[in-house]
């Protein structure tokens, strides 16, 4: 495992832990004499409202997933931007999240489909182009350390080297904008984890990955530090640099709104 692959897996694990913290806030104290609590027995509903406050040892650096290189930033971005798949924390196996997936018998073609009820916080559906926008952002960026994640995708290397304006290995289904295929140049064992990618709202970041865009366009995008649209359980509210980051619950989150109103880090 390379250092870059390891970083990606750590951030995925952080994502899973963050979701549990953010959505599992329930009322009720510890059980007496081993008896189950009312919440555990299903007779009490989760407490609504309030905020979760968590201390960290350092400030974040970014809220742009393709640029994240530290745990603090990763914890925030994975609450704002959901992923198409996650890794099972016990087995390491990929598990469907925003999208379903299948792999061809020769392990060279991966097919994904975003679930029908998955939307951005502005009401627009999350579509295949949003996943592709994330890959294109990686290819354009001069600061990301994640180009190697896609190096075995057909056409990606030509795209990142500015020899092509499209990534030939990615095809979006003409009849279904939520479905796409990825063709690999060679079999790659970690591909399914690396292809989790970075699903970004095209309506926000699409302007930074056009044929004429420069690396600094995506690397210096104002939305990298003040994201306007979310697919995760929380949306960005405020970043007081050197002090705290405040996230507000996303009431339209596709897996239902979090029980708490805010997360403060």
Buried (B, 14 or more C-beta within 10 A) or exposed (E): EEEBBEBBBEBBBBBBEBBEBBBEBBEBEEEEEEEEBEBEEEEEEBEEEEBBEEEEEEBBBBBBBBBBBBBBBBBBBBBBBBBBBBBEEEEEEBEEBBBBBEEEEEBBBBBBBBBEEBBBBEEBBBBBBBBBBBBBBBBBBEBBBBBEBBEBBBBBBBBBEEEBEEBEBBBBEEEEBBBBBBBBBEEBEBBBBBBBBBBBBBBBBBEBBEEEBEBEBBBEBEBBBEBBBBBBBBBBBEBEEEEBBBBBBBEBBBBEBBBBBBBBB
